[in-house]
């Protein structure tokens, strides 16, 4: 574990239980999303290595990814 993550978890551990639970759930969701993106990237790399190509509309793709992964604050 990195020093930064260790420090962050230590500070989270000092918060009330309800706040810890909320932060934990958000972190788990973030990690799951990251793992999903990485898996899809690996799948795409394997497909390209195998010579498979697909046509995509870049503007549509970017809009879909923003809608799915970008949160407004």
Backbone bond lengths (Angstrom), bond angles and torsions (degrees), N, CA, C in turn:
res aa  C-N    CA-C-N  psi(-1)  N-CA   C-N-CA  omega(-1)  CA-C   N-CA-C  phi
1 X - - - 1.448 - - 1.527 107.63 -
2 X 1.321 115.84 139.68 1.463 119.62 -179.57 1.528 110.48 -73.91
3 X 1.314 115.05 161.39 1.463 120.23 178.37 1.524 111.11 -62.21
4 X 1.328 115.82 -39.18 1.459 119.88 -177.98 1.523 111.05 -65.08
5 X 1.325 116.73 -46.25 1.466 119.60 179.72 1.524 110.61 -65.55
6 X 1.313 116.60 -40.02 1.461 120.53 178.16 1.528 110.86 -60.61
7 X 1.327 116.83 -43.60 1.460 120.84 178.51 1.532 110.89 -64.40
8 X 1.325 115.62 -43.64 1.467 119.44 179.47 1.519 110.98 -60.70
9 X 1.326 117.53 -44.35 1.463 120.56 -179.96 1.525 111.45 -66.58
10 X 1.318 117.02 -34.87 1.461 120.25 176.85 1.530 110.18 -63.15
11 X 1.336 115.80 -44.42 1.469 120.19 179.70 1.527 111.12 -66.45
12 X 1.324 117.17 -38.93 1.462 120.65 177.31 1.529 109.51 -63.21
13 X 1.325 116.51 -37.12 1.457 121.19 179.16 1.519 113.70 -63.62
14 X 1.315 117.15 -17.40 1.471 121.79 178.86 1.527 112.20 -87.38
15 X 1.324 116.70 -9.10 1.465 121.35 -178.74 1.527 110.99 -83.51
16 X 1.328 117.60 163.99 1.466 120.24 174.98 1.538 110.87 -60.48
17 X 1.322 115.27 156.00 1.462 121.24 -176.50 1.526 113.01 -54.82
18 X 1.314 117.77 -41.56 1.467 120.84 -178.35 1.527 110.67 -62.39
19 X 1.316 117.04 -41.41 1.468 120.90 178.89 1.526 110.36 -67.75
20 X 1.328 116.38 -39.84 1.466 120.30 177.77 1.529 110.41 -60.89
21 X 1.319 115.81 -43.01 1.468 120.68 -179.66 1.526 110.74 -62.50
22 X 1.325 116.66 -45.00 1.464 120.92 -179.93 1.526 111.10 -63.05
23 X 1.309 116.85 -45.39 1.466 120.97 179.39 1.525 110.13 -64.55
24 X 1.314 117.11 -40.96 1.461 121.13 178.61 1.519 112.06 -61.07
25 X 1.327 116.26 -44.02 1.463 119.91 178.98 1.526 111.19 -64.84
26 X 1.322 117.37 -41.63 1.465 120.97 178.59 1.528 110.87 -64.36
27 X 1.317 116.98 -40.85 1.457 120.80 179.47 1.528 110.90 -65.07
28 X 1.321 116.70 -43.53 1.458 120.13 178.17 1.531 111.46 -61.38
29 X 1.315 116.83 -40.37 1.464 120.81 178.50 1.528 110.47 -64.83
30 X 1.329 116.17 -42.83 1.459 120.70 178.46 1.530 110.98 -60.72
31 X 1.326 116.26 -45.58 1.467 120.93 -179.27 1.526 110.16 -64.18
32 X 1.316 117.96 -41.30 1.468 121.32 178.57 1.524 110.38 -62.33
33 X 1.324 117.30 -43.32 1.466 121.09 178.04 1.527 110.56 -62.43
34 X 1.312 116.55 -43.28 1.460 121.09 179.59 1.522 110.90 -62.75
35 X 1.319 116.93 -43.25 1.462 120.55 178.49 1.525 111.17 -63.21
36 X 1.323 117.17 -38.49 1.456 121.22 179.07 1.529 110.81 -65.15
37 X 1.318 116.66 -43.96 1.467 120.25 178.93 1.527 110.06 -62.98
38 X 1.312 116.91 -44.37 1.470 120.31 -180.00 1.524 111.27 -62.78
39 X 1.329 117.10 -40.29 1.464 120.58 178.58 1.527 110.84 -64.24
40 X 1.325 117.00 -41.21 1.460 120.35 178.74 1.524 111.27 -66.59
41 X 1.320 116.67 -37.88 1.461 119.78 176.57 1.525 110.84 -63.65
42 X 1.315 116.66 -43.25 1.469 120.53 178.09 1.524 110.54 -62.19
43 X 1.319 116.51 -41.24 1.462 121.40 178.38 1.528 109.55 -61.07
44 X 1.327 116.56 -43.66 1.457 120.64 178.61 1.521 112.73 -64.22
45 X 1.318 116.58 -40.85 1.466 120.89 178.12 1.524 110.07 -63.01
46 X 1.341 117.05 -43.86 1.470 120.39 178.57 1.535 110.60 -61.43
47 X 1.334 116.63 -41.68 1.462 120.42 179.32 1.526 110.94 -63.83
48 X 1.318 116.85 -42.88 1.466 119.84 177.80 1.518 111.16 -64.43
49 X 1.326 116.99 -41.72 1.462 120.80 178.24 1.524 111.14 -62.21
50 X 1.330 116.72 -30.66 1.466 121.35 179.81 1.529 111.75 -84.65
51 X 1.334 116.45 0.24 1.448 119.85 177.80 1.515 114.61 87.09
52 X 1.305 117.16 8.10 1.464 120.54 179.26 1.523 108.90 -83.35
53 X 1.310 115.37 135.70 1.461 120.70 179.13 1.524 109.02 -131.62
54 X 1.316 116.41 145.13 1.457 120.85 173.67 1.524 108.45 -132.11
55 X 1.303 115.91 151.93 1.451 120.98 176.45 1.526 108.61 -91.84
56 X 1.306 116.27 131.29 1.458 119.55 175.29 1.524 109.00 -129.74
57 X 1.297 114.19 155.16 1.456 121.25 174.09 1.524 105.92 -93.30
58 X 1.339 118.63 108.58 1.467 120.20 -174.55 1.524 113.89 -57.85
59 X 1.323 118.03 -40.37 1.459 120.21 -178.90 1.526 110.59 -65.29
60 X 1.332 116.46 -41.94 1.458 120.68 178.99 1.537 110.72 -65.81
61 X 1.328 116.19 -42.33 1.456 121.08 179.85 1.529 110.91 -61.61
62 X 1.330 116.63 -47.37 1.469 120.79 -179.96 1.523 110.56 -62.00
63 X 1.322 116.82 -42.17 1.470 120.30 178.36 1.523 110.90 -61.04
64 X 1.332 116.50 -42.35 1.473 120.03 178.99 1.528 111.24 -63.66
65 X 1.318 117.18 -42.49 1.463 120.43 -179.01 1.528 111.01 -68.54
66 X 1.315 116.99 -38.43 1.468 119.03 177.17 1.521 110.42 -63.77
67 X 1.315 116.63 -43.79 1.457 120.84 179.73 1.529 110.60 -61.03
68 X 1.308 115.74 -38.94 1.460 119.82 -175.89 1.528 113.46 -79.67
69 X 1.337 117.15 -40.08 1.466 119.72 -169.11 1.522 115.84 -111.15
70 X 1.314 118.44 -16.81 1.464 119.91 -178.18 1.514 109.06 -96.39
71 X 1.321 115.02 124.24 1.452 119.36 179.11 1.514 109.07 -104.35
72 X 1.309 114.74 142.83 1.458 120.14 178.13 1.514 108.32 -91.68
73 X 1.309 115.78 139.30 1.463 119.87 -179.61 1.494 109.85 -112.38
